[in-house]
Amino acid sequence: MPVSADALRTHLDYSAWASRRLVEAAGQLTPGEWNHDFGTADRSVLGTLVHTFAADRLWLSRLAGGAQPGFIADADRSAAVLHNDWPALHERWKEWARGLTDQQALAPLAYTDLEGRSWKQPVWQLVLHVVNHATHHRGQVCGFLRALGHAPPPLDLVLFYREVG
């Protein structure tokens, strides 16, 4: 079930839109709320959003052929990174995707994961993974916001489609 380059661009735009909305909503939290430990793998709103940002950055480096940035650096663990660096990263994703053709989306990409294992998968599968991964973690953060007594923003894909026409 290959996916067209246009569909990938649309879903990358969705992921940027949804992440931006969620970071804006999280911007209303107190420092204690940002860092409240929910007992999950990434622990907190901040930790989960930083994990998602770092994964987006790592996957773009793999897809675009850049230097591997590692995963999460100490400097990444701040709301400022999410407010400033993540939107800039989404712009770099958009720039990369702008030149993507349907043929390139079907092509396999060889990469090495963080544990040193080698893989080869079609680009379209990897891009959809990036979008799905972010969606999963945004859902976690929405649950965290509710648990903290805050209403999360609506992030439904259908709402994005309605807003962008």
N, C-alpha and C positions, 0 to 999 in steps of 0.2 A: 504494500500500500504506500508507494512513494508519495511524497508531498511536494508540491511545486515550490519554487523559490518565492513566488508571491505569497503563498500561504505561510511560509516560514517567516518572511518579513512581517506579515500581519501579526503573527503570534509573538515575535520578538517585540514588536510595538506594544502588544497587549502586556507582556511581562514588564516592560519599562513603565507603562501607565499604571499598572497595579502596584508595582513596587514603590513608585513615587507617591501614590495615594496613601499607602500604608506607612511609609516613612513620615509623611506629613502628619498623619494621625498620631503616630508614636511620638512625634515632636512635642505633643501636649503632656507627655508623661513627666513625672518627677524623676530625679536620678535614682531614687529607690525603686520606682516602678520599672524603669529601663532595665535595672539589674536584678529584679526579683527572681530568685531561683525557683523555677517550676519543676525541677527534677528531671528535665529532659536532657537529651544528648548535648544540646547547645545552651541549656540552662535557662536563658532569659530572652526577653524581647531583643535586647542588644545582641546577645550572642547568636541568636537565630538569624537575625537580619544580617549580621556580619558574615556568618557562615554562607548565607545565600549570595551576598555580594562577592565573597572570595571565590565561590564556585563559578559565578558568572565570569569573573576575571580569568580564572584558570582555563575555563572552556574556550573563551575567546582567544587566549594565547595559543591553545592547541589548534583551533580552527583557522586562525589567521597566520599561524606559523611563527609567532613571536617567541621571545624567550619565556620560559616557564617562570611565573612569578612566585612559585611556592604556593602555599595555601593561605593561612591566616598569619599575618605579622602582628606584633604587638601594636604597631601604629594603626592597624585597621580597626581596633576595638574602641571606636568612638562614634557618637552620633554625627559628628562633623563629617566623617568619612562617608556615612550613609547619605547625608544631605548634599555633599559636594562631589565626592569621587564617584558615587554610584551613578548619578545622572550623566556624568562625563563618560563613564564606562558604557552606559546605554547608548550614548551617541557614537562611541566607537563600534558597538555592535551594529548600529544602524548603518554606519559607513561601510563596514565589512559586508553586510547583507545587501546593500545597494547594488553591488557588482555581482552578486550571486546569480548564476543561471540555473535553469532546471537541470541541465547536464551536470553541473558542478554539485548540485544538491544530491544527485544520485551517486556520485563518485565516492568510493571508500576513502576514509581517512585513517591512516595509521597513527597511533599515539601510545604513550606510556602513561599508565595511571600513577597515582601517588605511592603505590606500593611496588612500583617498578615493573609491573606486568605490561606486556604489549598487547594491543588490541587493534582491530581494523573493522570499522563500521561505516555505513553510508552517512554522509554529512547530514542528510535530512533527519536521520534517527538521533544524531547527537544534538542537533538544534532543538528538536522536540523534547529531548531529555532535559536540556537546560531550562526550557519553559516549564515543563512539568515539575522539575525539581523546585524551581522558585515558587510555583503554585502550591506545592505541598507545604513548604515552609511558611509561606504567607498565611496559609490556613492555620498553621500552628500559632502564629503571632496573633491572628484574629481571635483565637481562643484565649490566648494570654490577655489580650486587651479586655475581653469580656470578663475574665476572672478578676481583673483589676478594677472592674466597674466602669469601663469605657466602652462605648459603642464603636466597633471597627467600621471603616468605610466599606461600602459595597464594592466588591471586586469581581463580580461575575463577568465572565467572558461575554455573555449576551449583552450586558450593559456597555461594555467596551464597544462591541459592534454597533450598538445603537448610537453611541456618542460620536463615533468616527464615520458613521454613515455607511 
